Amino acid sequence: MRIGRPRQTSLSAWPVVAGLLISALSPTLAVAQNLTGYYDNWILMADDTMSLALTTDDQEAAFGLVCGPECYFYIESRIGCVEGRDYPVAIETGTGGYAGVMTCKPADRELLLMMPQDERFLKLIAKQDHVRLTIDRNGGETSRFRFSLVGSEQAIGIALAARAYFKPPDAAGALPTGGSVEIDK
């Protein structure tokens, strides 16, 4: 799955793209249809089981936050990764940076670089225009990405807040238990 640049992708295609990414990350959960929003260079999609906020870059890579029971920042790109392997990443904004680790995880037929969402990263990207991520690959090779953060604060904030409305996977569609039901005939 390749995601085009936000300004080159028609707005009507965004729900499809984001829905495919959500279903790829968790094929047993419903595709987000309940909440869709566009925040400058970011799109947000959420339903009662997952939320997703994402943007793309000039190289057709996607960056965003996906939440189910846990939340992860991720990068999807044409540059592959080895499943289960950890990749050092330098994260930089206009106000600072730090080193982190992204793990290559499967999502349907794709492999994504993912790292758990944390407050340190959220504080680093708050009120910034862009983020640069430099990933250390095999043999000293690096992959560099630059993503717009314009609109990210709203999209990510709503994606995180949407978790309060998630239904547990086993409760979706389940009937209440522990009581009796009388049916009038």
N, C-alpha and C positions, 0 to 999 in steps of 0.2 A: 504494500500500500504506500503510495507516495502522495504527499500533501503539497499542493502548490503554495506559492506566495500569497498572503492574504489579499493584496491588491489585484492579483491576477486571477484569483478564484472568485467565481460569482457567489454572491451571498446565498443563493438558493442551494449551492453545493455544500456549504459548511455543515448543515445538519446531517447530511449523508456522510461526509468525511468523519465528523466527530462521532456519529453513531457507529460507524464501522470500527473506529478505534476502540470505543467502549466495548463493543461486542467482541472484538479481538482480545481485549484484555480479560474479559470474563464472559465467555460464550454462553454460560448458563443464566446470566442475568439479562434483564430486559434492556433494550436499546433506549437511551434517554429520549423522551418525547415530552415530558411534562414542563420543562423549563429550558428555554433557549435564549441566550442574550449575546449581543455583540458589544464589546467594549473596546473601542478604537481598534488596535491590532490583535485583540484577543476574542475568542469565542468561548462561551460557557454553555454546557449542557448538563442537565441533572434530571434524575427521576427519583423514585423511591428506593433505589438500590445502589446507585453510583452517581458520581459527579465528575466532570471533566472541564478543565480550563486549558486552552492551548493557543499557541501562535506558531508561525512558521518563519523561515528565513529565506534568503536568496538562493540557497543551495538545496531547497526542497527538503529541509530537515524540519521536524516538529519538536517543540519543547512545551512542556506543560506540567500540570498537576492532575493526577487521576486519584479519586478517592472511592474506596469500597469500604470494607471493614478497616483498612489502613489507607493512608495517603502516601503517594510517591510522586516525586518529580521525575520526569523521564525525558529522554531524547530518543527520537526515532530518526534514523538517517540511512542513506544508501551505504554508508560504511558499516560493515558488519562487526559483530563481536562474537566472542566464544561463550556459549551458555555456561552460566555459573561463575565465570571469571570476574574478578574485581578489577576495575580500571581507575587509577588515580585521576582526579580532575581538579584543575585550578579554576576557581570561580572568582570572577572579578566584575565589579561595577565601578562607577565613578567615585564612590566613597571608600572603597576598600575591597578586600577579598579574603579568601581562605582556601585551604586544600581540603578536598573531600574524596569520597570513593563512590563510584557508581558500579552497580552489579548488572551483568548481562542476564536478562530474564526473558523467558518465552512469553509471547502473547499471540496465541493462535499460531499462524505460520511465520510470524515476525519475531525478531529478537530486539528488545529495547534495553537501553541503558537506564537503570533506575536507582534512585536513592530515596530513603525515607524522608518525608517532609519533616522539617524541624524549624523551630523559632529562629535559630541563628540565620538560616538562609532567608527566611521571610523578612527579617530585619535588614539584611544586606540589600535585598532588592527593593525594599520600600522606597517610594518616591524617586526611583531611578528611571532613566530613559532606556537603558539596555543592560544586558548581562553578557559577559563573554565567558565561555566555557572552553578550556583546553584539556583534552583528554589524552593521556599518555597511552599509546598503543604498543604493540609488540616491537621490539628492536629499536626503541627510541623514537619511533614515528609518533606524530601527534595529529590530532584532529581538532580544528578550531571552529567554534560556532559563535555567532553573535545573534542574539534574539532581542527584539523590541520588548520593552516592559510597559509601553504605553497602553494602559487599560488593564494591566495585569493585577493591580491591587484590587480593583472591583471584581474581576472575574475569579481570581483565586480566593478572595474573601467570601464570595457567595458559594463557591465550590466547597470550601471548608464548612461554612454554616449549613449547607444542605445536608451534611451528615446527621444533623439532629433529627431529620425527617426520614432517614433510611429505615426500611423495614428489615428485620433480621432475615437472612436468606430462607430459613426454615419456616418463618412466620408468614411469608408472602403467600396469600391465598389460603392460609390454614384457618380452620374453624376454631372458635374458642372451645376450651375443654374445661372439665371440672364442674359442670352444671348440667341441669336437665332442660330440655326444650319441649314445651307442650305445643302441639299442633292442633288447631281447631279444625274439626271436620264438619 
